[in-house]
Amino acid sequence: MNVNLEREQFEAMKARIREEALRTKGPLAMALKDIKHKIAILSGKGGVGKTVVTVNLASALKRRGYEVCIFDADLHGPAVPRALGLLGRMDVVSEHDHPGHHDLRLNPLTSLKGIKVVSVASMWATQEQPIMWKGAHKMRAIRQLIASVNWGTADFLLVDLPPGTGDEVQTVMRSIPELDGMLVVTTPQGVSAMVCSRAISAAKELDIPLLGLVENMSSLKCPACGEKMYPFGKGEGEKLARLMNIPFLGDIPIELDMGQCVDDGVPLVDKKPDSAFARTLDDIASKLTASLKKK
């Protein structure tokens, strides 16, 4: 009995040592070692504008003088490159004169404002080609992709997650070393807040810090009379933040130019820096950086 107990304790100790070695010296840790802060952008359901928030938050941080990278972890619906006007493919490079398979690395694409982007959308031959990976293949692909990129030095890595709590989300939560935490995006709709609460609970179960919650598409200013309208409801995001005991970082208004900005590949924060949308994103960036400095 004692022998079996000692064997179990020894195996548990080996597992902890292996996990710590991977966390500090593994391929992902080495690839991301020069990035100061790593934040994943999470939502409970699709259609809340999470990619728009990610891209514009990156732009707001960039305008504050930070170096920013984005990893588009939405394998089936990657949209970050298009939202930043990046339609090319990433370069495959090697530091050796006679490279082998494991020597090859990827250089991120870089937007006009200097934001580095990595996405499977920048690896496929055409935009129409579907990505039909499943299960374990997706998890391996995310880890290998992160580990094989020349990220360089940066202040922030923002990870644009797919909606829900599936394979890709769990892989990022568990695999990215020294993940600072999650930023949650919801909308004022009650159904969005309900589904989002499950994603928040998943992060808590995995012991991932929750840096804050933002409510996207919170209000719309009438172009005719200037009155503020609430087409999707009001206050559900702030109520959810209080309920789940996480910081509420702000409510982001709807801008009528947003759809065109995404299609044009120009973040609205850059196109209309004096808009209410841009001011809100700048305020969220300020709150986020202030909270990280306290850690």
Backbone bond lengths (Angstrom), bond angles and torsions (degrees), N, CA, C in turn:
res aa  C-N    CA-C-N  psi(-1)  N-CA   C-N-CA  omega(-1)  CA-C   N-CA-C  phi
1 M - - - 1.469 - - 1.524 111.11 -
2 N 1.338 115.67 -45.87 1.450 120.02 179.47 1.517 111.81 -65.64
3 V 1.358 115.51 -35.49 1.465 120.00 178.82 1.519 110.33 -64.45
4 N 1.322 116.84 -43.19 1.461 120.43 178.84 1.526 111.40 -64.73
5 L 1.326 115.86 -39.59 1.462 119.94 178.56 1.516 111.36 -64.65
6 E 1.328 116.49 -42.57 1.469 120.30 178.26 1.522 110.96 -64.02
7 R 1.357 116.34 -38.94 1.465 119.61 179.12 1.528 110.55 -64.13
8 E 1.333 117.13 -42.39 1.465 120.92 178.73 1.527 111.04 -63.17
9 Q 1.328 116.20 -42.27 1.460 120.10 178.82 1.520 111.27 -64.34
10 F 1.348 115.69 -38.82 1.464 119.83 179.05 1.526 111.01 -65.63
11 E 1.342 117.29 -42.85 1.465 120.99 179.26 1.528 110.74 -65.26
12 A 1.338 116.89 -39.26 1.466 120.23 177.68 1.517 111.39 -64.14
13 M 1.357 116.04 -39.23 1.454 120.51 178.35 1.533 110.37 -65.00
14 K 1.344 117.49 -42.69 1.468 121.20 177.65 1.523 111.12 -60.95
15 A 1.337 116.35 -40.84 1.464 120.45 179.59 1.526 110.70 -63.44
16 R 1.348 116.80 -41.66 1.472 120.04 178.94 1.523 111.04 -65.18
17 I 1.320 117.27 -40.96 1.474 120.97 179.30 1.524 110.14 -64.86
18 R 1.340 116.00 -43.13 1.467 119.96 179.35 1.521 111.08 -63.43
19 E 1.334 116.21 -43.08 1.459 120.43 179.43 1.526 111.24 -63.44
20 E 1.324 117.53 -41.88 1.462 121.42 179.20 1.523 111.12 -66.44
21 A 1.340 116.51 -38.52 1.471 120.10 178.34 1.519 111.03 -64.12
22 L 1.342 116.56 -42.24 1.465 119.77 178.25 1.519 111.05 -66.05
23 R 1.347 115.97 -37.55 1.461 119.86 -178.23 1.520 112.04 -66.12
24 T 1.331 116.69 -34.74 1.464 119.90 -174.53 1.526 114.08 -103.70
25 K 1.344 117.35 -28.39 1.460 120.38 -174.50 1.533 113.45 -128.19
26 G 1.320 117.38 3.88 1.455 120.78 -178.89 1.518 112.17 -73.23
27 P 1.351 117.24 174.53 1.472 121.30 -177.87 1.525 113.62 -58.14
28 L 1.341 117.71 -40.76 1.458 119.30 179.76 1.522 111.36 -68.37
29 A 1.335 115.97 -41.37 1.464 119.90 179.51 1.528 110.62 -62.83
30 M 1.319 117.73 -41.25 1.462 121.01 -179.35 1.522 111.21 -68.59
31 A 1.338 116.37 -38.26 1.465 119.62 -179.96 1.524 111.82 -66.18
32 L 1.346 116.60 -34.48 1.472 121.18 -174.45 1.524 113.22 -103.15
33 K 1.320 117.41 11.05 1.468 120.83 -171.20 1.526 113.44 -63.26
34 D 1.325 117.92 -24.72 1.468 120.05 -177.55 1.525 112.87 -100.54
35 I 1.326 116.63 15.06 1.468 120.98 175.13 1.522 107.97 -105.40
36 K 1.302 116.43 123.32 1.467 121.27 -171.26 1.524 112.64 -72.19
37 H 1.339 117.16 -51.07 1.465 121.15 -176.21 1.524 110.69 -122.96
38 K 1.329 115.07 137.55 1.471 121.16 -179.69 1.521 107.96 -125.42
39 I 1.341 115.78 120.46 1.463 121.67 -175.27 1.522 109.06 -129.74
40 A 1.331 116.82 130.77 1.459 121.49 175.88 1.527 109.27 -100.99
41 I 1.337 115.98 137.49 1.465 121.92 -179.77 1.520 107.84 -100.51
42 L 1.323 116.72 118.77 1.457 123.57 -169.23 1.522 111.14 -119.19
43 S 1.344 115.61 144.94 1.468 120.35 171.22 1.521 108.46 -141.98
44 G 1.305 116.04 157.46 1.449 118.94 179.57 1.515 112.33 -81.43
45 K 1.329 117.25 -31.35 1.456 120.73 -176.58 1.513 110.11 -141.12
46 G 1.327 115.22 165.49 1.457 120.25 178.00 1.525 111.29 -77.51
47 G 1.324 115.52 164.49 1.450 120.31 175.60 1.510 115.88 84.40
48 V 1.337 117.49 9.46 1.472 119.40 -179.52 1.531 112.09 -94.23
49 G 1.333 117.47 -1.56 1.465 119.99 179.26 1.507 113.88 82.55
50 K 1.333 116.44 30.52 1.467 120.39 -176.37 1.527 111.79 -64.14
51 T 1.339 117.50 -41.14 1.464 120.03 179.28 1.529 110.93 -65.68
52 V 1.318 116.63 -40.19 1.468 120.56 177.10 1.527 110.32 -60.51
53 V 1.347 116.59 -43.04 1.462 120.59 178.21 1.527 110.04 -63.79
54 T 1.337 116.97 -44.13 1.467 121.09 -179.28 1.520 111.41 -59.47
55 V 1.327 116.29 -50.01 1.465 121.32 -176.80 1.528 111.22 -64.40
56 N 1.324 116.57 -42.44 1.462 119.56 -178.28 1.523 112.56 -76.21
57 L 1.331 117.36 -30.29 1.464 119.76 172.82 1.527 109.80 -65.73
58 A 1.334 116.25 -42.01 1.468 120.08 176.29 1.529 110.46 -59.13
59 S 1.325 116.30 -41.64 1.462 120.37 179.80 1.526 111.10 -67.46
60 A 1.339 116.95 -38.84 1.463 120.43 177.73 1.522 110.62 -64.27
61 L 1.331 117.31 -41.50 1.467 120.90 177.04 1.527 110.85 -65.29
62 K 1.325 116.07 -39.69 1.472 120.63 178.84 1.525 110.86 -63.31
63 R 1.332 116.61 -40.46 1.461 120.57 179.19 1.527 111.56 -66.28
64 R 1.329 116.90 -21.96 1.465 121.53 176.24 1.523 111.96 -85.67
65 G 1.325 116.97 1.48 1.456 120.27 175.39 1.518 115.60 98.45
66 Y 1.341 117.74 7.07 1.463 120.82 -179.51 1.529 110.37 -90.30
67 E 1.341 115.19 150.42 1.459 121.20 171.91 1.524 108.24 -88.55
68 V 1.330 116.50 128.83 1.466 120.78 -170.11 1.528 111.08 -130.09
69 C 1.338 115.21 139.09 1.464 123.08 172.26 1.532 108.35 -120.94
70 I 1.325 116.14 152.41 1.462 121.54 173.55 1.524 108.64 -127.19
71 F 1.329 116.21 131.13 1.457 121.41 170.23 1.519 108.01 -108.49
72 D 1.317 116.71 117.24 1.462 123.00 -179.48 1.529 107.91 -85.69
73 A 1.334 116.80 98.01 1.465 121.29 -176.47 1.524 112.75 -90.84
74 D 1.321 117.50 3.96 1.464 120.90 176.41 1.523 107.63 -83.44
75 L 1.328 116.67 89.61 1.461 121.44 -171.72 1.524 112.64 -67.39
76 H 1.320 117.64 -33.61 1.462 119.87 -175.61 1.526 113.59 -89.69
77 G 1.318 116.76 -19.68 1.460 119.39 179.60 1.507 112.06 -137.77
78 P 1.335 117.95 53.59 1.483 119.77 -176.51 1.525 111.51 -67.61
79 A 1.332 116.67 127.63 1.463 120.13 -176.28 1.515 113.24 -132.70
80 V 1.340 118.10 -6.32 1.464 120.30 -176.23 1.530 112.41 -60.62
81 P 1.345 119.71 -46.53 1.478 117.88 -179.50 1.523 112.54 -57.34
82 R 1.325 117.44 -43.79 1.471 120.39 -179.93 1.523 110.77 -62.83
83 A 1.332 117.17 -40.62 1.461 120.74 -178.44 1.523 112.34 -66.91
84 L 1.342 117.36 -17.46 1.467 121.61 177.13 1.529 112.20 -111.05
85 G 1.328 116.19 11.84 1.459 120.05 176.08 1.514 114.71 73.08
86 L 1.337 117.43 25.36 1.462 122.16 -177.27 1.526 109.30 -105.47
87 L 1.317 116.80 103.07 1.459 120.66 -175.64 1.530 112.95 -110.54
88 G 1.340 117.57 1.25 1.459 120.44 179.69 1.513 112.45 -86.23
89 R 1.323 115.58 -171.07 1.460 121.11 178.44 1.526 109.80 -115.05
90 M 1.330 115.23 150.68 1.457 120.74 179.93 1.526 110.30 -69.87
91 D 1.339 115.79 144.57 1.455 121.31 178.11 1.523 111.00 -80.26
92 V 1.328 115.56 140.38 1.462 121.58 172.97 1.524 107.42 -99.32
93 V 1.318 117.12 124.63 1.466 121.35 -174.26 1.520 110.38 -131.90
94 S 1.326 115.24 168.40 1.459 121.66 174.98 1.512 108.68 -145.57
95 E 1.339 115.15 147.90 1.460 120.05 177.69 1.520 111.61 -89.19
96 H 1.322 117.69 -2.07 1.458 121.80 -176.49 1.526 110.93 -110.80
97 D 1.341 115.74 152.12 1.463 120.33 -179.90 1.521 112.10 -70.40
98 H 1.324 116.42 -32.91 1.458 120.92 -179.82 1.531 108.22 -125.00
99 P 1.319 116.74 77.04 1.463 119.82 -171.89 1.517 113.30 -70.97
100 G 1.315 114.64 145.53 1.444 121.11 169.48 1.510 109.42 -99.30
101 H 1.327 116.56 -177.30 1.458 120.79 -176.91 1.536 111.53 -59.26
102 H 1.334 116.89 -40.57 1.459 120.22 -175.23 1.529 113.00 -82.64
103 D 1.337 117.78 -3.17 1.461 120.73 178.25 1.524 112.41 -87.49
104 L 1.329 117.04 -14.85 1.455 120.92 -174.01 1.528 111.07 -75.52
105 R 1.337 114.69 137.17 1.454 120.33 179.67 1.526 109.41 -135.96
106 L 1.325 115.56 165.12 1.457 121.70 -177.85 1.518 110.30 -111.14
107 N 1.329 115.61 139.87 1.456 121.08 171.36 1.524 109.09 -98.09
108 P 1.329 118.75 130.12 1.477 120.04 178.20 1.519 110.83 -62.20
109 L 1.329 115.57 154.53 1.457 119.79 166.81 1.526 108.10 -76.37
110 T 1.327 116.79 154.38 1.460 120.84 -178.14 1.525 109.52 -127.87
111 S 1.325 116.44 128.46 1.465 121.24 -179.56 1.520 110.70 -73.28
112 L 1.321 115.70 171.62 1.463 120.72 -179.81 1.527 112.16 -59.84
113 K 1.327 117.06 -30.05 1.469 121.36 -179.81 1.530 112.44 -91.39
114 G 1.355 117.34 0.91 1.456 119.70 174.32 1.515 115.76 95.59
115 I 1.341 118.82 15.66 1.457 121.77 176.77 1.526 109.25 -86.59
116 K 1.334 116.95 126.03 1.459 121.55 179.27 1.529 109.70 -83.85
117 V 1.348 115.89 137.92 1.467 120.71 -176.26 1.520 110.36 -133.11
118 V 1.344 115.61 133.73 1.459 122.42 173.67 1.518 108.01 -124.12
119 S 1.338 116.40 127.21 1.461 121.20 -177.44 1.520 109.40 -156.47
120 V 1.339 115.85 148.13 1.471 118.12 175.09 1.523 110.53 -65.95
121 A 1.335 117.46 -21.58 1.463 120.23 176.64 1.520 111.47 -62.52
122 S 1.333 116.48 -22.20 1.469 121.16 -179.99 1.527 112.03 -95.47
123 M 1.336 116.09 15.28 1.461 120.87 177.10 1.531 111.78 -118.46
124 W 1.318 117.19 -22.00 1.465 121.38 -175.27 1.530 110.78 -83.35
125 A 1.320 115.50 154.24 1.471 120.30 -175.78 1.520 112.17 -68.80
126 T 1.337 117.56 -37.59 1.467 120.91 -178.74 1.525 109.68 -134.96
127 Q 1.321 115.57 159.01 1.457 120.61 177.78 1.526 111.78 -70.62
128 E 1.335 117.12 -22.67 1.456 120.85 -176.49 1.524 113.01 -83.65
129 Q 1.329 118.18 -13.99 1.457 120.69 -176.38 1.528 110.54 -70.42
130 P 1.339 118.08 122.93 1.471 120.02 -177.97 1.522 111.80 -76.04
131 I 1.318 115.65 152.37 1.463 122.05 175.80 1.527 106.60 -107.76
132 M 1.323 117.24 108.61 1.459 122.03 -169.58 1.523 111.69 -115.57
133 W 1.332 116.05 39.78 1.458 120.20 176.75 1.523 110.36 -74.00
134 K 1.326 115.17 157.24 1.460 120.58 -179.61 1.526 110.80 -131.59
135 G 1.343 114.83 154.81 1.447 124.09 166.93 1.505 117.72 36.19
136 A 1.344 114.65 -118.59 1.461 121.27 -174.70 1.522 111.98 -60.71
137 H 1.330 117.21 -30.49 1.474 120.32 178.98 1.526 110.51 -62.72
138 K 1.344 116.40 -39.89 1.470 119.81 178.73 1.519 110.98 -65.39
139 M 1.325 116.68 -41.66 1.465 119.96 -178.87 1.519 111.44 -64.22
140 R 1.343 116.21 -43.50 1.474 119.71 177.08 1.517 111.04 -63.89
141 A 1.337 116.36 -40.33 1.464 120.59 -178.22 1.526 111.19 -61.93
142 I 1.328 117.32 -42.50 1.467 120.87 -179.83 1.521 110.06 -62.91
143 R 1.333 116.79 -48.32 1.467 119.82 -178.92 1.528 111.07 -62.45
144 Q 1.332 116.79 -46.33 1.462 120.44 -178.02 1.518 111.39 -65.63
145 L 1.329 116.22 -37.99 1.463 119.46 -179.29 1.522 110.93 -65.69
146 I 1.331 117.12 -46.20 1.464 120.17 179.15 1.520 110.68 -61.23
147 A 1.338 116.15 -43.17 1.466 120.76 -175.44 1.518 113.22 -71.79
148 S 1.332 118.23 -20.70 1.464 120.24 -174.29 1.522 113.51 -100.83
149 V 1.334 117.52 10.97 1.467 121.05 -177.47 1.523 110.58 -100.96
150 N 1.315 116.01 141.11 1.473 121.92 171.34 1.530 108.32 -83.58
151 W 1.322 116.60 84.12 1.460 120.61 -175.69 1.524 112.47 -72.26
152 G 1.316 116.66 -32.44 1.455 119.54 -176.90 1.517 111.76 73.03
153 T 1.324 115.80 -160.79 1.470 122.09 -178.72 1.525 109.75 -95.68
154 A 1.329 116.19 133.34 1.468 120.44 179.38 1.517 109.46 -154.22
155 D 1.326 114.79 160.22 1.462 120.70 176.11 1.521 111.50 -85.25
156 F 1.355 116.66 -35.23 1.453 120.49 -175.14 1.523 111.68 -136.34
157 L 1.328 115.26 139.55 1.462 122.86 163.99 1.520 106.52 -117.28
158 L 1.335 116.71 117.62 1.452 121.83 175.01 1.523 107.96 -101.92
159 V 1.325 116.73 128.30 1.463 121.52 179.92 1.521 108.31 -106.45
160 D 1.325 116.61 115.11 1.455 121.86 179.09 1.524 108.37 -86.43
161 L 1.330 116.98 102.34 1.456 122.34 -175.69 1.527 111.52 -84.40
162 P 1.335 117.50 154.57 1.464 119.48 169.80 1.521 109.39 -71.44
163 P 1.335 117.80 163.65 1.471 119.52 179.84 1.532 111.54 -68.11
164 G 1.326 115.07 157.13 1.455 120.45 176.52 1.510 113.37 88.99
165 T 1.326 114.58 -160.19 1.468 121.07 -177.60 1.525 110.42 -132.86
166 G 1.328 116.95 40.46 1.459 121.75 -177.32 1.518 113.55 -81.31
167 D 1.341 115.28 -160.31 1.460 122.02 -172.50 1.523 112.76 -56.22
168 E 1.350 116.44 -48.11 1.456 119.49 -175.04 1.528 110.96 -63.44
169 V 1.326 116.54 -42.52 1.464 120.81 -178.24 1.520 110.30 -64.25
170 Q 1.317 116.76 -47.45 1.461 120.24 179.95 1.526 111.76 -64.15
171 T 1.328 117.02 -37.00 1.463 120.45 178.48 1.518 111.21 -61.92
172 V 1.329 116.44 -45.33 1.467 120.14 179.10 1.521 110.33 -64.35
173 M 1.336 117.10 -44.70 1.463 120.64 -179.37 1.522 111.69 -58.53
174 R 1.329 115.78 -39.75 1.455 119.66 -174.19 1.527 113.22 -89.22
175 S 1.329 117.72 -25.35 1.465 120.15 -167.08 1.521 115.15 -99.54
176 I 1.329 118.33 -33.48 1.462 119.64 -175.70 1.532 109.40 -73.13
177 P 1.309 117.08 117.33 1.469 119.91 -178.16 1.524 111.24 -69.07
178 E 1.325 115.69 141.70 1.463 122.75 177.52 1.527 112.10 54.00
179 L 1.328 115.51 42.81 1.462 120.79 174.69 1.526 108.61 -66.08
180 D 1.336 116.21 120.67 1.469 119.57 -177.88 1.521 111.78 -65.29
181 G 1.336 116.21 -33.52 1.454 118.57 178.60 1.521 112.09 152.50
182 M 1.336 114.14 -169.72 1.459 121.75 -175.46 1.531 110.16 -113.53
183 L 1.334 114.98 141.08 1.456 121.64 169.11 1.523 106.58 -108.31
184 V 1.308 117.44 124.30 1.465 122.51 -172.94 1.527 109.69 -99.67
185 V 1.352 115.58 134.91 1.466 121.27 178.33 1.519 108.94 -117.17
186 T 1.326 116.61 128.37 1.455 121.81 174.92 1.522 108.52 -134.79
187 T 1.340 116.61 -179.42 1.461 122.51 173.46 1.525 107.94 -123.78
188 P 1.342 118.55 172.61 1.462 120.00 -177.23 1.530 114.16 -70.23
189 Q 1.323 118.22 -10.00 1.464 120.22 -178.69 1.523 111.36 -66.44
190 G 1.315 116.07 139.55 1.449 120.86 178.66 1.514 112.68 -60.35
191 V 1.336 117.64 -38.36 1.469 120.25 -179.12 1.521 110.79 -66.82
192 S 1.324 117.68 -36.36 1.465 120.85 177.74 1.519 110.83 -65.28
193 A 1.332 116.45 -44.24 1.462 120.30 178.81 1.520 110.91 -63.12
194 M 1.343 116.64 -39.06 1.457 120.11 179.91 1.529 111.36 -62.49
195 V 1.348 116.21 -48.70 1.468 119.89 -179.01 1.523 110.12 -68.71
196 C 1.323 116.70 -35.97 1.466 121.15 -179.99 1.527 111.13 -63.54
197 S 1.329 116.98 -32.78 1.461 120.16 -179.83 1.527 110.74 -62.25
198 R 1.337 117.43 -31.19 1.460 120.25 178.02 1.530 110.88 -68.67
199 A 1.319 116.31 -39.96 1.467 119.89 178.16 1.531 110.27 -65.06
200 I 1.330 116.57 -38.67 1.459 120.26 177.29 1.523 110.14 -63.57
201 S 1.329 116.53 -42.85 1.465 120.71 179.21 1.524 111.01 -63.31
202 A 1.347 117.29 -36.35 1.460 120.57 177.69 1.522 110.98 -63.39
203 A 1.328 116.46 -42.45 1.468 120.17 178.07 1.523 110.89 -62.95
204 K 1.327 116.55 -40.23 1.464 120.14 179.12 1.525 110.83 -65.96
205 E 1.336 117.05 -39.20 1.463 120.25 179.45 1.524 111.44 -62.87
206 L 1.336 116.00 -34.17 1.463 120.56 179.70 1.531 111.34 -89.22
207 D 1.332 116.77 6.48 1.464 122.75 176.37 1.529 111.82 61.49
208 I 1.342 116.33 38.95 1.463 121.96 176.57 1.528 108.65 -96.06
209 P 1.324 119.44 127.98 1.472 120.60 179.12 1.527 111.83 -60.49
210 L 1.308 116.99 141.87 1.457 122.89 176.39 1.525 107.83 -105.67
211 L 1.329 116.09 109.25 1.461 121.23 -173.50 1.519 112.74 -77.54
212 G 1.329 116.60 -22.94 1.452 118.79 179.89 1.517 111.74 160.56
213 L 1.319 114.75 173.45 1.467 122.60 179.50 1.521 108.62 -129.60
214 V 1.335 115.72 139.31 1.458 120.89 173.85 1.528 109.04 -122.49
215 E 1.311 115.68 145.39 1.462 121.08 177.34 1.522 108.16 -104.57
216 N 1.319 116.40 112.80 1.464 121.45 179.89 1.527 109.96 -90.48
217 M 1.342 116.03 155.57 1.475 122.82 179.10 1.524 111.18 57.08
218 S 1.316 116.25 41.30 1.466 120.85 -173.05 1.523 112.94 -73.20
219 S 1.327 117.33 -36.45 1.469 119.99 -175.99 1.523 109.76 -155.17
220 L 1.319 115.27 166.14 1.463 121.89 179.74 1.514 108.87 -137.87
221 K 1.329 115.92 129.94 1.461 121.10 176.78 1.518 109.08 -87.18
222 C 1.327 116.67 121.63 1.470 121.09 -178.99 1.532 109.76 -61.92
223 P 1.348 117.83 123.40 1.475 119.46 -178.55 1.523 113.12 -67.30
224 A 1.333 118.06 -17.35 1.466 120.98 -178.03 1.522 111.98 -89.07
225 C 1.353 116.53 -49.02 1.470 119.00 -173.44 1.522 113.39 -112.18
226 G 1.345 117.59 -10.88 1.455 120.69 179.48 1.512 114.52 82.24
227 E 1.326 117.97 0.50 1.470 121.11 -179.78 1.531 110.11 -71.38
228 K 1.327 116.19 142.24 1.468 120.99 178.00 1.524 109.20 -84.16
229 M 1.350 114.91 127.82 1.461 120.83 -179.54 1.524 108.95 -117.54
230 Y 1.337 115.23 157.61 1.462 121.61 -178.60 1.527 109.13 -125.63
231 P 1.339 117.13 78.78 1.469 120.17 -173.29 1.522 114.69 -67.06
232 F 1.327 119.07 -22.59 1.461 121.33 -177.72 1.537 112.83 -111.68
233 G 1.318 117.42 14.53 1.461 120.42 -177.16 1.516 110.51 104.42
234 K 1.320 115.08 -175.22 1.463 118.63 -173.90 1.530 111.14 -147.94
235 G 1.333 115.04 131.42 1.461 120.48 167.74 1.510 117.57 82.92
236 E 1.345 118.93 -0.04 1.463 119.60 -176.84 1.536 111.98 -66.86
237 G 1.329 116.69 -34.28 1.466 119.55 -179.69 1.514 111.93 -64.72
238 E 1.328 116.62 -48.10 1.465 120.36 179.54 1.527 110.87 -64.48
239 K 1.337 116.38 -37.08 1.469 120.49 177.84 1.526 110.45 -64.13
240 L 1.344 116.54 -42.03 1.469 120.53 179.28 1.527 110.71 -64.47
241 A 1.330 117.19 -41.12 1.465 120.60 179.21 1.520 111.13 -60.59
242 R 1.331 116.58 -42.04 1.469 119.85 177.86 1.523 110.99 -65.60
243 L 1.333 115.96 -42.77 1.461 120.89 -179.12 1.521 112.00 -61.64
244 M 1.351 116.17 -41.19 1.466 121.21 -176.52 1.528 112.09 -91.77
245 N 1.340 116.27 0.49 1.467 121.84 176.38 1.527 112.56 59.58
246 I 1.344 115.63 49.15 1.467 120.86 174.37 1.530 108.44 -128.54
247 P 1.330 118.25 155.52 1.470 120.44 -176.99 1.536 112.03 -64.48
248 F 1.324 116.31 138.16 1.459 121.21 172.76 1.525 107.53 -96.19
249 L 1.324 116.50 116.91 1.471 120.36 -172.16 1.523 114.28 -95.01
250 G 1.339 117.50 -13.04 1.457 117.18 177.15 1.511 113.65 149.95
251 D 1.339 115.60 159.85 1.465 121.36 175.30 1.522 108.98 -111.33
252 I 1.322 114.99 127.01 1.466 122.36 -172.20 1.525 109.45 -98.23
253 P 1.333 118.35 121.57 1.465 120.08 -178.33 1.528 112.44 -76.03
254 I 1.331 114.85 161.70 1.467 121.68 175.34 1.525 108.64 -80.32
255 E 1.331 116.21 136.03 1.463 121.97 172.90 1.526 108.18 -116.17
256 L 1.318 117.60 131.05 1.459 121.57 -176.01 1.526 112.15 -64.68
257 D 1.338 117.80 -22.15 1.464 121.07 -179.68 1.526 113.23 -85.47
258 M 1.339 118.11 -1.27 1.458 119.98 -170.82 1.531 112.17 -60.97
259 G 1.331 117.57 -47.77 1.462 120.02 -178.42 1.509 112.16 -58.31
260 Q 1.319 117.27 -42.50 1.459 121.25 179.63 1.517 111.28 -67.31
261 C 1.326 116.65 -37.04 1.471 120.17 178.28 1.524 111.17 -62.05
262 V 1.337 116.82 -43.17 1.464 120.37 178.46 1.523 110.27 -62.79
263 D 1.319 117.20 -45.65 1.469 120.58 179.83 1.528 111.71 -63.98
264 D 1.332 116.06 -34.08 1.463 120.28 -179.92 1.528 112.39 -81.93
265 G 1.332 117.71 -11.58 1.462 120.68 -179.37 1.510 113.71 74.53
266 V 1.339 116.55 29.38 1.473 121.52 179.48 1.520 108.63 -124.52
267 P 1.337 119.90 113.88 1.461 120.73 177.49 1.523 111.52 -57.18
268 L 1.318 116.28 138.93 1.459 119.96 -178.34 1.523 111.67 -63.42
269 V 1.331 117.13 -28.82 1.464 121.29 175.99 1.522 110.84 -58.18
270 D 1.335 116.76 -34.41 1.467 120.57 178.42 1.523 112.08 -84.95
271 K 1.324 116.91 -36.63 1.473 119.91 -177.44 1.521 111.94 -73.36
272 K 1.356 117.02 -39.95 1.462 121.32 -178.02 1.527 109.18 -130.50
273 P 1.333 117.12 71.33 1.473 120.45 -174.35 1.522 114.35 -64.85
274 D 1.332 117.92 -17.20 1.466 120.44 -179.63 1.532 112.68 -97.54
275 S 1.327 117.42 3.69 1.461 120.80 -178.74 1.523 110.79 -73.49
276 A 1.337 115.85 162.60 1.463 120.62 176.45 1.521 110.73 -61.93
277 F 1.329 116.07 -36.30 1.471 121.01 177.78 1.526 110.12 -60.26
278 A 1.325 117.22 -50.48 1.465 121.20 -178.05 1.525 111.56 -64.39
279 R 1.327 117.37 -39.73 1.469 120.15 179.06 1.527 110.75 -64.40
280 T 1.337 116.44 -38.37 1.467 119.92 178.55 1.519 111.24 -66.04
281 L 1.345 117.04 -43.89 1.473 119.90 178.66 1.517 111.10 -63.52
282 D 1.333 117.34 -37.75 1.459 120.12 177.61 1.527 110.80 -64.64
283 D 1.328 116.42 -38.57 1.465 120.67 178.60 1.531 110.61 -66.69
284 I 1.341 116.70 -39.87 1.462 120.59 177.23 1.526 110.03 -64.16
285 A 1.337 116.86 -43.18 1.467 120.66 177.31 1.521 111.07 -59.93
286 S 1.335 116.45 -39.68 1.470 121.18 179.56 1.529 110.72 -64.53
287 K 1.337 116.80 -46.49 1.466 120.94 179.95 1.526 111.02 -63.98
288 L 1.319 115.87 -39.69 1.462 120.54 -178.10 1.524 111.00 -65.99
289 T 1.314 117.00 -47.19 1.467 119.86 -179.90 1.522 111.47 -66.16
290 A 1.327 116.78 -36.26 1.474 119.87 177.67 1.518 111.50 -63.98
291 S 1.344 117.17 -40.91 1.458 119.91 179.77 1.526 111.40 -67.96
292 L 1.317 117.41 -34.89 1.467 120.61 179.76 1.516 111.29 -70.52
293 K 1.318 116.91 -32.16 1.480 120.05 178.33 1.528 111.18 -67.16
294 K 1.325 116.64 -25.19 1.466 120.18 -179.51 1.523 112.72 -79.85
295 K 1.348 116.14 -15.63 1.471 119.20 -175.20 1.521 111.18 -72.16
